[in-house]
Amino acid sequence: MKAQEFRALGAEELTERIDELSRELFNLTFQAKTKQLADTSRLRQVRRDIARAKTILHEMQSKAEVQ
């Protein structure tokens, strides 16, 4: 997902998306360790999506505190 797509979500939806991505990352890591993962680039993509979503969530929370 792109940052713009994450920004369109609300704080609750963003938190849910982070949880979903974390579960997906766990499953992908498990598959990679058992040599069952075909697309290893997906690991990097999911990690970056989690970081992107957490950054935007933090920005939202910081903005709410200032106002």
TIZAGU-642906 format. One record per residue: residue in three letters; residue number from 0; y, z, x of N, C-alpha, C in turn. Coordinates in steps of 0.02 Angstrom, whole numbers, plus 50000, padded with zeros to 5 digits. Example, Ala and Ser with C-alpha at 12.3 -4.5 7.8 and 13.67 -1.06 7.14 Angstrom:
TIZAGU-642906
<rec code="Ala" pos="0" n_py="49716" n_pz="50390" n_px="50660" ca_py="49775" ca_pz="50390" ca_px="50615" c_py="49835" c_pz="50390" c_px="50660"/>
<rec code="Ser" pos="1" n_py="49888" n_pz="50354" n_px="50642" ca_py="49947" ca_pz="50357" ca_px="50684" c_py="50002" c_pz="50394" c_px="50645"/>
***
This chain:
TIZAGU-642906
<rec code="Met" pos="0" n_py="49941" n_pz="50000" n_px="50042" ca_py="50000" ca_pz="50000" ca_px="50000" c_py="50062" c_pz="50000" c_px="50044"/>
<rec code="Lys" pos="1" n_py="50113" n_pz="49971" n_px="50018" ca_py="50176" ca_pz="49971" ca_px="50053" c_py="50218" c_pz="50031" c_px="50033"/>
<rec code="Ala" pos="2" n_py="50267" n_pz="50047" n_px="50074" ca_py="50309" ca_pz="50105" ca_px="50061" c_py="50346" c_pz="50098" c_px="49995"/>
<rec code="Gln" pos="3" n_py="50366" n_pz="50038" n_px="49978" ca_py="50400" ca_pz="50027" ca_px="49914" c_py="50356" c_pz="50046" c_px="49855"/>
<rec code="Glu" pos="4" n_py="50292" n_pz="50032" n_px="49859" ca_py="50246" ca_pz="50049" ca_px="49805" c_py="50239" c_pz="50124" c_px="49800"/>
<rec code="Phe" pos="5" n_py="50238" n_pz="50159" n_px="49856" ca_py="50234" ca_pz="50232" ca_px="49855" c_py="50298" c_pz="50262" c_px="49826"/>
<rec code="Arg" pos="6" n_py="50356" n_pz="50233" n_px="49843" ca_py="50420" ca_pz="50259" ca_px="49818" c_py="50426" c_pz="50252" c_px="49742"/>
<rec code="Ala" pos="7" n_py="50391" n_pz="50204" n_px="49714" ca_py="50394" ca_pz="50193" ca_px="49641" c_py="50355" c_pz="50248" c_px="49603"/>
<rec code="Leu" pos="8" n_py="50311" n_pz="50284" n_px="49638" ca_py="50272" ca_pz="50336" ca_px="49606" c_py="50311" c_pz="50401" c_px="49602"/>
<rec code="Gly" pos="9" n_py="50293" n_pz="50444" n_px="49555" ca_py="50323" ca_pz="50510" ca_px="49551" c_py="50288" c_pz="50557" c_px="49599"/>
<rec code="Ala" pos="10" n_py="50314" n_pz="50618" n_px="49604" ca_py="50287" ca_pz="50666" ca_px="49652" c_py="50214" c_pz="50684" c_px="49635"/>
<rec code="Glu" pos="11" n_py="50199" n_pz="50694" n_px="49571" ca_py="50130" ca_pz="50711" ca_px="49551" c_py="50083" c_pz="50654" c_px="49565"/>
<rec code="Glu" pos="12" n_py="50104" n_pz="50594" n_px="49547" ca_py="50062" ca_pz="50535" ca_px="49559" c_py="50050" c_pz="50525" c_px="49633"/>
<rec code="Leu" pos="13" n_py="50102" n_pz="50538" n_px="49672" ca_py="50097" ca_pz="50530" ca_px="49745" c_py="50047" c_pz="50581" c_px="49773"/>
<rec code="Thr" pos="14" n_py="50049" n_pz="50642" n_px="49748" ca_py="50002" ca_pz="50693" ca_px="49770" c_py="49930" c_pz="50674" c_px="49753"/>
<rec code="Glu" pos="15" n_py="49921" n_pz="50647" n_px="49692" ca_py="49854" ca_pz="50624" ca_px="49671" c_py="49830" c_pz="50567" c_px="49716"/>
<rec code="Arg" pos="16" n_py="49876" n_pz="50522" n_px="49732" ca_py="49858" ca_pz="50465" ca_px="49775" c_py="49838" c_pz="50488" c_px="49845"/>
<rec code="Ile" pos="17" n_py="49874" n_pz="50539" n_px="49871" ca_py="49856" ca_pz="50567" ca_px="49936" c_py="49786" c_pz="50597" c_px="49934"/>
<rec code="Asp" pos="18" n_py="49770" n_pz="50632" n_px="49879" ca_py="49703" ca_pz="50661" ca_px="49872" c_py="49649" c_pz="50606" c_px="49870"/>
<rec code="Glu" pos="19" n_py="49663" n_pz="50553" n_px="49833" ca_py="49615" ca_pz="50497" ca_px="49829" c_py="49604" c_pz="50465" c_px="49897"/>
<rec code="Leu" pos="20" n_py="49659" n_pz="50455" n_px="49933" ca_py="49654" ca_pz="50425" ca_px="49999" c_py="49617" c_pz="50470" c_px="50048"/>
<rec code="Ser" pos="21" n_py="49627" n_pz="50535" n_px="50042" ca_py="49592" ca_pz="50583" ca_px="50085" c_py="49517" c_pz="50581" c_px="50073"/>
<rec code="Arg" pos="22" n_py="49498" n_pz="50577" n_px="50009" ca_py="49426" ca_pz="50571" ca_px="49993" c_py="49397" c_pz="50506" c_px="50020"/>
<rec code="Glu" pos="23" n_py="49436" n_pz="50452" n_px="50013" ca_py="49413" ca_pz="50388" ca_px="50039" c_py="49406" c_pz="50390" c_px="50115"/>
<rec code="Leu" pos="24" n_py="49453" n_pz="50422" n_px="50148" ca_py="49450" ca_pz="50429" ca_px="50221" c_py="49388" c_pz="50468" c_px="50242"/>
<rec code="Phe" pos="25" n_py="49373" n_pz="50522" n_px="50205" ca_py="49313" ca_pz="50561" ca_px="50220" c_py="49251" c_pz="50517" c_px="50214"/>
<rec code="Asn" pos="26" n_py="49246" n_pz="50480" n_px="50159" ca_py="49188" ca_pz="50437" ca_px="50149" c_py="49182" c_pz="50382" c_px="50202"/>
<rec code="Leu" pos="27" n_py="49239" n_pz="50353" n_px="50220" ca_py="49238" ca_pz="50301" ca_px="50272" c_py="49218" c_pz="50330" c_px="50339"/>
<rec code="Thr" pos="28" n_py="49243" n_pz="50390" n_px="50355" ca_py="49224" ca_pz="50422" ca_px="50418" c_py="49150" c_pz="50437" c_px="50420"/>
<rec code="Phe" pos="29" n_py="49124" n_pz="50460" n_px="50364" ca_py="49052" ca_pz="50475" ca_px="50359" c_py="49012" c_pz="50411" c_px="50370"/>
<rec code="Gln" pos="30" n_py="49033" n_pz="50356" n_px="50338" ca_py="48998" ca_pz="50292" ca_px="50346" c_py="49002" c_pz="50268" c_px="50419"/>
<rec code="Ala" pos="31" n_py="49059" n_pz="50278" n_px="50450" ca_py="49067" ca_pz="50256" ca_px="50519" c_py="49021" c_pz="50295" c_px="50566"/>
<rec code="Lys" pos="32" n_py="49015" n_pz="50360" n_px="50554" ca_py="48972" ca_pz="50401" ca_px="50596" c_py="48898" c_pz="50384" c_px="50588"/>
<rec code="Thr" pos="33" n_py="48880" n_pz="50361" n_px="50528" ca_py="48810" ca_pz="50343" ca_px="50517" c_py="48797" c_pz="50268" c_px="50527"/>
<rec code="Lys" pos="34" n_py="48847" n_pz="50234" n_px="50556" ca_py="48841" ca_pz="50162" ca_px="50573" c_py="48831" c_pz="50118" c_px="50512"/>
<rec code="Gln" pos="35" n_py="48859" n_pz="50138" n_px="50454" ca_py="48852" ca_pz="50099" ca_px="50393" c_py="48917" c_pz="50064" c_px="50373"/>
<rec code="Leu" pos="36" n_py="48970" n_pz="50076" n_px="50410" ca_py="49035" ca_pz="50048" ca_px="50394" c_py="49041" c_pz="49977" c_px="50423"/>
<rec code="Ala" pos="37" n_py="49054" n_pz="49929" n_px="50379" ca_py="49060" ca_pz="49860" ca_px="50401" c_py="49132" c_pz="49844" c_px="50424"/>
<rec code="Asp" pos="38" n_py="49181" n_pz="49869" n_px="50387" ca_py="49251" ca_pz="49853" ca_px="50402" c_py="49286" c_pz="49914" c_px="50432"/>
<rec code="Thr" pos="39" n_py="49284" n_pz="49919" n_px="50498" ca_py="49312" ca_pz="49978" ca_px="50532" c_py="49388" c_pz="49980" c_px="50529"/>
<rec code="Ser" pos="40" n_py="49420" n_pz="49925" n_px="50516" ca_py="49493" ca_pz="49924" ca_px="50512" c_py="49518" c_pz="49962" c_px="50451"/>
<rec code="Arg" pos="41" n_py="49475" n_pz="49972" n_px="50402" ca_py="49494" ca_pz="50009" ca_px="50342" c_py="49511" c_pz="50081" c_px="50358"/>
<rec code="Leu" pos="42" n_py="49478" n_pz="50110" n_px="50408" ca_py="49493" ca_pz="50179" ca_px="50429" c_py="49566" c_pz="50185" c_px="50449"/>
<rec code="Arg" pos="43" n_py="49589" n_pz="50141" n_px="50491" ca_py="49657" ca_pz="50142" ca_px="50515" c_py="49706" c_pz="50132" c_px="50458"/>
<rec code="Gln" pos="44" n_py="49690" n_pz="50086" n_px="50413" ca_py="49733" ca_pz="50071" ca_px="50357" c_py="49741" c_pz="50132" c_px="50310"/>
<rec code="Val" pos="45" n_py="49686" n_pz="50166" n_px="50297" ca_py="49688" ca_pz="50224" ca_px="50252" c_py="49727" c_pz="50281" c_px="50285"/>
<rec code="Arg" pos="46" n_py="49716" n_pz="50292" n_px="50350" ca_py="49753" ca_pz="50344" ca_px="50386" c_py="49828" c_pz="50332" c_px="50383"/>
<rec code="Arg" pos="47" n_py="49848" n_pz="50270" n_px="50391" ca_py="49919" ca_pz="50253" ca_px="50390" c_py="49947" c_pz="50259" c_px="50319"/>
<rec code="Asp" pos="48" n_py="49908" n_pz="50242" n_px="50268" ca_py="49930" ca_pz="50250" ca_px="50199" c_py="49941" c_pz="50324" c_px="50183"/>
<rec code="Ile" pos="49" n_py="49897" n_pz="50367" n_px="50207" ca_py="49905" ca_pz="50439" ca_px="50196" c_py="49969" c_pz="50463" c_px="50229"/>
<rec code="Ala" pos="50" n_py="49981" n_pz="50442" n_px="50290" ca_py="50042" ca_pz="50463" ca_px="50326" c_py="50104" c_pz="50437" c_px="50290"/>
<rec code="Arg" pos="51" n_py="50101" n_pz="50375" n_px="50267" ca_py="50158" ca_pz="50346" ca_px="50232" c_py="50173" c_pz="50385" c_px="50168"/>
<rec code="Ala" pos="52" n_py="50120" n_pz="50400" n_px="50131" ca_py="50129" ca_pz="50436" ca_px="50067" c_py="50155" c_pz="50507" c_px="50079"/>
<rec code="Lys" pos="53" n_py="50129" n_pz="50541" n_px="50130" ca_py="50153" ca_pz="50608" ca_px="50145" c_py="50226" c_pz="50608" c_px="50167"/>
<rec code="Thr" pos="54" n_py="50246" n_pz="50558" n_px="50205" ca_py="50315" ca_pz="50552" ca_px="50227" c_py="50361" c_pz="50543" c_px="50167"/>
<rec code="Ile" pos="55" n_py="50343" n_pz="50500" n_px="50121" ca_py="50384" ca_pz="50487" ca_px="50062" c_py="50387" c_pz="50549" c_px="50018"/>
<rec code="Leu" pos="56" n_py="50331" n_pz="50584" n_px="50011" ca_py="50329" ca_pz="50645" ca_px="49971" c_py="50376" c_pz="50697" c_px="50002"/>
<rec code="His" pos="57" n_py="50374" n_pz="50703" n_px="50068" ca_py="50418" ca_pz="50750" ca_px="50102" c_py="50492" c_pz="50731" c_px="50092"/>
<rec code="Glu" pos="58" n_py="50507" n_pz="50666" n_px="50094" ca_py="50575" ca_pz="50643" ca_px="50082" c_py="50598" c_pz="50662" c_px="50012"/>
<rec code="Met" pos="59" n_py="50553" n_pz="50653" n_px="49963" ca_py="50570" ca_pz="50671" ca_px="49894" c_py="50584" c_pz="50745" c_px="49887"/>
<rec code="Gln" pos="60" n_py="50543" n_pz="50786" n_px="49920" ca_py="50551" ca_pz="50859" ca_px="49916" c_py="50615" c_pz="50880" c_px="49951"/>
<rec code="Ser" pos="61" n_py="50631" n_pz="50850" n_px="50007" ca_py="50693" ca_pz="50866" ca_px="50043" c_py="50754" c_pz="50847" c_px="50003"/>
<rec code="Lys" pos="62" n_py="50750" n_pz="50789" n_px="49971" ca_py="50805" ca_pz="50765" ca_px="49930" c_py="50816" c_pz="50812" c_px="49870"/>
<rec code="Ala" pos="63" n_py="50763" n_pz="50836" n_px="49841" ca_py="50768" ca_pz="50881" ca_px="49784" c_py="50798" c_pz="50948" c_px="49805"/>
<rec code="Glu" pos="64" n_py="50783" n_pz="50971" n_px="49864" ca_py="50810" ca_pz="51035" ca_px="49888" c_py="50885" c_pz="51030" c_px="49901"/>
<rec code="Val" pos="65" n_py="50908" n_pz="50974" n_px="49925" ca_py="50979" ca_pz="50964" ca_px="49941" c_py="51020" c_pz="50964" c_px="49877"/>
<rec code="Gln" pos="66" n_py="50994" n_pz="50934" n_px="49824" ca_py="51031" ca_pz="50929" ca_px="49762" c_py="51027" c_pz="50992" c_px="49725"/>
***
